[in-house]
């Protein structure tokens, strides 16, 4: 019984660390200080529900610096994020013209104001990372980059970019 509870706790911890910290696995998370967040996701959601959100400057956008639709690549997939019209900063505070990146694996852009979930599909880069590696299984994948404010509230479709890639077997 104790080992079963321990295993369940370990799996839950691994899922939280992998999804909220932005690392590809719990093992990498333990060795990757850059991917941790000082404020947990639930605290961010609470703060977001109390905020009015921020505006997006006209012409602002995000883009993949190193990927384009149709690329065939190997895993781990190197991602390089670009942003114009806004600046990257770590999560934790709401500042006009600022935000951080998230990757949504095989999903769509989130509506403006929606808090990016912390799960296995939505990878948070709350330390302000602009270059990362993501482990993906072989096959076709849609990668959606979603820029969000300091409380993980999506800036909407304007601040998202999407590519469809194929990962070699």
C-alpha positions in Angstrom: 0.0 0.0 0.0 2.8 2.4 0.9 4.7 1.7 -2.3 1.5 2.3 -4.3 0.9 5.7 -2.7 4.5 6.6 -3.1 4.3 5.7 -6.9 1.1 7.7 -7.3 2.8 10.7 -5.6 5.9 10.3 -7.7 3.8 10.2 -10.9 1.8 13.3 -9.9 5.0 15.2 -9.0 6.5 14.2 -12.4 3.5 15.4 -14.3 3.4 18.7 -12.5 7.1 19.3 -12.9 7.1 18.4 -16.6 4.1 20.5 -17.4 4.5 23.6 -15.3 8.3 24.0 -15.5 8.7 23.4 -19.2 11.1 20.4 -19.1 10.7 17.4 -21.2 10.7 15.0 -18.3 10.8 14.9 -14.5 14.4 13.6 -14.6 15.5 16.6 -16.7 13.4 18.9 -14.5 15.3 17.9 -11.4 18.6 19.0 -13.1 17.2 22.0 -14.9 17.0 25.0 -12.5 16.0 27.3 -15.3 12.6 25.6 -15.8 11.3 26.0 -12.3 8.8 28.6 -11.2 8.7 30.5 -7.9 5.0 30.8 -7.9 2.9 27.7 -8.5 0.3 27.4 -11.2 -2.7 27.6 -8.9 -1.4 30.8 -7.4 -1.0 32.2 -10.9 -4.6 31.2 -11.8 -5.9 32.9 -8.7 -4.0 36.2 -9.5 -5.2 36.0 -13.1 -8.8 35.8 -12.0 -8.4 39.1 -10.1 -6.7 40.9 -13.0 -8.1 42.8 -16.0 -5.4 41.5 -18.4 -3.1 43.5 -20.6 -3.3 44.8 -24.1 -1.3 43.6 -27.1 0.4 46.3 -29.2 -0.6 46.6 -32.8 1.7 44.5 -35.0 3.1 42.5 -32.2 3.7 38.8 -33.0 5.5 35.6 -32.1 7.2 33.2 -34.4 9.4 30.1 -34.6 12.9 31.2 -35.5 14.1 27.7 -36.6 11.0 25.8 -37.7 8.6 26.0 -40.6 5.5 24.0 -41.7 6.5 20.7 -43.2 9.9 20.3 -41.5 11.0 16.7 -40.9 13.2 16.5 -37.9 14.5 14.2 -35.1 13.7 14.3 -31.4 14.5 16.0 -29.2 13.1 19.0 -31.2 15.0 22.2 -30.7 12.7 25.2 -30.5 13.8 28.8 -30.8 11.1 31.4 -30.0 10.9 34.9 -31.5 8.8 37.9 -30.5 8.3 41.3 -32.0 6.5 44.3 -30.4 6.8 42.8 -26.9 9.5 41.6 -24.5 10.1 38.3 -22.8 10.2 38.3 -19.0 9.7 35.5 -16.3 6.2 34.8 -15.1 5.1 36.2 -11.8 4.1 39.8 -12.4 1.8 41.7 -14.8 3.8 44.2 -16.9 2.5 45.9 -20.0 4.3 44.8 -23.1 5.8 41.8 -21.4 5.2 38.0 -21.3 6.6 34.6 -21.7 6.3 31.6 -24.0 4.3 28.3 -23.8 4.2 25.4 -26.3 0.9 23.6 -26.9 1.6 20.1 -28.3 -1.0 19.1 -30.9 -3.4 21.8 -29.8 -4.8 25.2 -30.9 -4.1 28.8 -29.8 -6.0 29.8 -26.6 -8.5 32.7 -26.6 -7.2 35.9 -25.1 -7.5 36.0 -21.3 -7.5 32.2 -20.9 -5.0 30.9 -18.4 -2.7 28.4 -20.0 -3.3 25.0 -18.3 -0.6 23.2 -16.5 -0.7 19.7 -18.1 1.1 17.3 -20.4 0.0 19.2 -23.5 0.8 22.8 -22.4 4.5 23.3 -21.6 5.3 26.5 -19.6 8.5 28.5 -20.0 8.0 30.7 -17.0 11.6 31.6 -16.5 11.6 33.5 -19.8 13.3 30.8 -21.9 13.6 31.5 -25.6 15.4 28.3 -26.7 14.4 24.8 -25.5 14.3 21.1 -26.5 11.2 19.0 -26.4 11.0 15.3 -26.6 8.3 14.2 -29.1 7.3 10.7 -30.3 7.6 9.9 -34.0 4.8 11.2 -36.2 3.2 14.4 -37.3 2.7 17.1 -34.6 1.2 20.6 -34.5 3.3 22.9 -32.3 1.5 26.1 -31.1 3.6 28.8 -29.5 1.4 30.8 -27.2 2.6 34.0 -25.6 1.0 34.9 -22.2 1.3 37.5 -19.5 3.0 37.1 -16.2 0.0 35.3 -14.8 -0.1 32.8 -17.8 -3.1 34.5 -19.4 -3.0 34.0 -23.1 -2.6 37.1 -25.3 -4.8 35.3 -27.8 -4.4 34.2 -31.4 -2.4 37.4 -32.4 0.4 36.3 -30.1 0.5 32.7 -31.2 2.3 30.8 -34.0 1.8 27.3 -35.3 3.8 24.9 -37.3 3.1 21.3 -38.4 6.2 19.1 -38.3 7.0 15.4 -38.7 9.3 13.7 -36.2 11.4 10.8 -37.6 11.1 7.4 -36.2 
